[in-house]
Amino acid sequence: MAQINIDMTNVEESHDKVVLPPGEYRVRVSGSEVRRTKKLDRLMATFALQLEGNAKYNGLILWEHFLLDNEIAQKRLKSFAIAAGHNNPNFIRDTTELHGMLLMVKVNIKNTPGYGEQNNITAFKTPGERSLSAGPSGARTPWR
């Protein structure tokens, strides 16, 4: 057991769950972990993505999960690494290699039975790429 010894006498409890409106957000990779799924049959990498540069939601954490044995998840992880500017997105030795890196995420809302509305990251891009909505009519920036 890990002792934390924290006095929360003057801290109010929070019941609010924040669901971001759909849109594009700048995030910084602030943490990660790799662990087995609940059934202990698969490895999953989880990344904490902290919002930056947004007055209303600055500091909010989004979570992104990748099942490491799944081809689609591997493609998403590679896109994530490219958008974050990883120096070799073809080979990630440790999730901490991505810590501190900036990227843009495209967020939508999904409704999950039993959990209600949740944010869903649908795409990644580098901070310098043009927005899908910023291009000329008919032009689209490819999201990874």
Sequence and secondary structure as in RCSB ss.txt:
>XXXX:A:sequence
MAQINIDMTNVEESHDKVVLPPGEYRVRVSGSEVRRTKKLDRLMATFALQLEGNAKYNGLILWEHFLLDNEIAQK
RLKSFAIAAGHNNPNFIRDTTELHGMLLMVKVNIKNTPGYGEQNNITAFKTPGERSLSAGPSGARTPWR
>XXXX:A:secstr
        TT           SEEEEEEEEEEEEEE TTSSSEEEEEEEEE S TTTTT EEEEEEETT HHHHH
HHHHHHHHHT S TT  S GGGGTT EEEEEEEEEEETTTEEEEEEEEEE TTS  TTTS TT      
